[in-house]
C-alpha cells in the first residue's frame, strides 16, 4: 500500500468525524525528502476534498428528501447524524 492509499484509508476510517480530521506530518521515518512529503500532503488534501464532497452530497440528499416530503425533520436529523453531520444543524455532535 503506498503512502497516498494509506492516507486515504485513515481518512475513510474517520468518516463521520469530519470536524476532527487533521492533516499532519507522518511520524514514520519513511519520508526522506521534501518531494515525498509534498506527495503525501497532496494525497491527504485530495482525500479530505473527496470526504468534503461526500458530506456535501449527504447534506444535499437530505435537504431534497426533506423538501420533497419524503422524510420528516426528525428523520433528516437522524440521517445527518448517521453521516456525522448533525452538528451542522443542531450545533452539537451525536458522538
ZAKOLMAR-664155 format. One record per atom (N, C-alpha, C, O): x, y, z; residue in three letters. Coordinates in steps of 0.1 Angstrom, whole numbers, plus 2048, in hexadecimal, padded with zeros to 3 digits. Layout:
BEGIN
XYZala ...
REM end
This chain:
BEGIN
8097F4800unk 800800800unk 80980C800unk 81280E809unk 8078157F6unk 80F8217F6unk 80A82C800unk 80082A806unk 812836801unk 80F84180Bunk 802847809unk 7FB84A813unk 7FE84A7FDunk 7F28517FAunk 7E68487FEunk 7DC84C804unk 7E683B7FAunk 7DC8327FDunk 7DA83080Cunk 7CF82F811unk 7E6830813unk 7E582E822unk 7DF83A828unk 7D7839831unk 7E2846823unk 7DC852828unk 7CD852825unk 7C585682Eunk 7C884E81Aunk 7BA84E816unk 7B384481Funk 7A8847824unk 7B9838822unk 7B282F82Bunk 7B1834839unk 7A7831840unk 7BB83B83Eunk 7BA84184Bunk 7AF84B84Cunk 7A784C855unk 7AD854841unk 7A385E841unk 79585783Funk 78B85B846unk 79584C837unk 788845835unk 78383F843unk 77783F845unk 78D83A84Bunk 789834857unk 78383E861unk 77C83B86Aunk 78784B85Funk 782856867unk 77585C862unk 771867867unk 76F857858unk 76385D852unk 75985E85Dunk 757854865unk 75186885Dunk 74886A868unk 74E873873unk 74787787Cunk 75A876872unk 76187E87Bunk 76888A874unk 77388D876unk 76188F86Aunk 766899861unk 76C8A5868unk 7768AB864unk 7668A9874unk 76B8B487Bunk 7788B1882unk 77E8BA888unk 77D8A5882unk 7898A188Aunk 79489D880unk 79F89A885unk 79289E873unk 79D89B86Aunk 7A88A586Aunk 7A58B1868unk 7B48A186Bunk 7BF8AA86Aunk 7CA8A4861unk 7CB897860unk 7D18AC85Bunk 7DC8A7852unk 7E98AA85Aunk 7EC8B685Dunk 7F18A085Cunk 7FD8A2864unk 80889A85Dunk 806890856unk 81489E860unk 82089785Aunk 821889860unk 81F88886Cunk 82387F858unk 82487285Dunk 830870866unk 83A877865unk 82E867870unk 83986587Aunk 84485B875unk 84F85B87Bunk 84185386Bunk 84B849867unk 856850860unk 85585B85Aunk 86284A860unk 86E84F85Aunk 86F84C84Bunk 87984E845unk 864847846unk 864843837unk 86584F82Eunk 86984D822unk 86185A832unk 861866829unk 86F86C82Bunk 872872835unk 87786B820unk 88486F820unk 88687D81Aunk 89088481Eunk 87E882811unk 88088F80Bunk 87389780Bunk 86889280Eunk 8758A3808unk 8698AC808unk 8608A97FDunk 8548AB7FEunk 8658A37F2unk 85D89E7E7unk 8538937EBunk 8488937E7unk 85888A7F4unk 85087F7F9unk 845885802unk 839881802unk 84888F80Aunk 83F895813unk 83489D80Bunk 82889D80Eunk 8388A3800unk 82F8AA7F8unk 8258A17F1unk 8198A37F1unk 82A8957EDunk 82188B7E7unk 8178867F2unk 80B8847EFunk 81C8837FEunk 81487F809unk 80988A80Cunk 7FD88680Dunk 80D89680Dunk 8048A1810unk 7F98A3805unk 7EE8A5809unk 7FD8A27F9unk 7F38A37EEunk 7E98977EFunk 7DD89A7ECunk 7EE88C7F2unk 7E58807F4unk 7DB8837FFunk 7CF8807FEunk 7E088880Aunk 7D788B816unk 7CD896812unk 7C1895816unk 7D18A080Bunk 7C88AB807unk 7BD8A57FDunk 7B18A97FEunk 7C189C7F4unk 7B88967EBunk 7AD88E7F2unk 7A288F7EFunk 7B28867FCunk 7A887E804unk 79F88780Cunk 79388480Cunk 7A4892812unk 79B89B819unk 7918A1810unk 7868A4813unk 7958A5804unk 78C8AB7FAunk 7818A17F6unk 7768A57F5unk 7858947F4unk 77A88A7F1unk 7718887FCunk 7658877FAunk 776888809unk 76D887814unk 764893816unk 758891819unk 76989E813unk 7608AA813unk 7558AA809unk 74A8AE80Bunk 7598A57FDunk 74F8A37F2unk 7448997F6unk 73889B7F3unk 74888E7FDunk 73F884801unk 73588B80Cunk 72988980Bunk 73B892815unk 73389981Funk 7298A3818unk 71D8A481Dunk 72D8AA80Eunk 7248B4807unk 7198AC800unk 70E8B1800unk 71C8A17FBunk 7128997F4unk 7088937FEunk 6FC8927FCunk 70D88F80Aunk 70488B815unk 6FA896819unk 6EE89481Bunk 7008A281Bunk 6F78AD81Eunk 6ED8B0813unk 6E18B3816unk 6F18B0807unk 6E88B37FCunk 6DD8A87FBunk 6D28AC7F9unk 6E189C7FCunk 6D78917FBunk 6CD892807unk 6C1890805unk 6D1895813unk 6C889781Eunk 6BF8A381Cunk 6B38A281Funk 6C48AE817unk 6BC8BA814unk 6B18B7809unk 6A68BB80Bunk 6B58B07FFunk 6AC8AD7F4unk 6A18A47FAunk 6958A67F7unk 6A4899801unk 69A890807unk 691898811unk 685895811unk 6968A1819unk 68E8A8822unk 6858B281Bunk 6798B381Eunk 68A8B9811unk 6828C2809unk 6778BB801unk 66C8C17FFunk 67A8AF7FCunk 6708A77F5unk 6668A07FDunk 65D89A7F8unk 6678A180Aunk 65E89A813unk 66088B815unk 65888481Aunk 66C887810unk 66F878811unk 672874820unk 670869824unk 67887E827unk 67C87B835unk 67788783Dunk 675892838unk 67788584Aunk 673890853unk 680896859unk 68B892856unk 67E8A1861unk 6898A8867unk 69289F870unk 69E89F86Funk 68B897878unk 69388E881unk 69B883879unk 6A688087Dunk 69587E86Eunk 69C875865unk 6A887C85Funk 6B287685Dunk 6A688885Bunk 6B1890855unk 6BD89185Eunk 6C988F85Aunk 6BA89586Bunk 6C5896875unk 6CB888877unk 6D7887879unk 6C387E877unk 6C9870879unk 6D286C86Eunk 6DC867870unk 6CE870861unk 6D686D856unk 6E3874856unk 6EE86F854unk 6E288185Aunk 6EF88985Cunk 6F7883867unk 704883866unk 6F187F872unk 6F987987Dunk 70086C879unk 70B86A87Dunk 6FA864870unk 70085886Bunk 70C85B863unk 716853862unk 70C86785Cunk 71786B853unk 72187385Bunk 72B877856unk 71E876868unk 72787D870unk 72688C86Eunk 730894871unk 71B891868unk 71A89F864unk 70F8A686Cunk 70B8B1869unk 7098A0876unk 6FE8A687Eunk 7038B2885unk 6FA8BB889unk 7108B4888unk 7158C088Funk 7128CC887unk 7118D788Cunk 7118CB87Aunk 70E8D7871unk 7008DC874unk 6FF8E9874unk 6F68D4876unk 6E98D8879unk 6E68DA887unk 6DF8E488Bunk 6EA8D1890unk 6E78D289Eunk 6F18DA8A6unk 6ED8DF8B1unk 6FD8DC8A2unk 7078E38A9unk 70F8DA8B2unk 7198DE8B8unk 70B8CD8B4unk 7128C48BCunk 7128B68B5unk 7088B28AFunk 71E8B08B6unk 71F8A38AFunk 7198988B7unk 7198998C4unk 71488D8B0unk 70E8828B7unk 7198798BDunk 71686F8C4unk 72687B8BAunk 7308728BFunk 7348758CDunk 73D86E8D2unk 
REM end
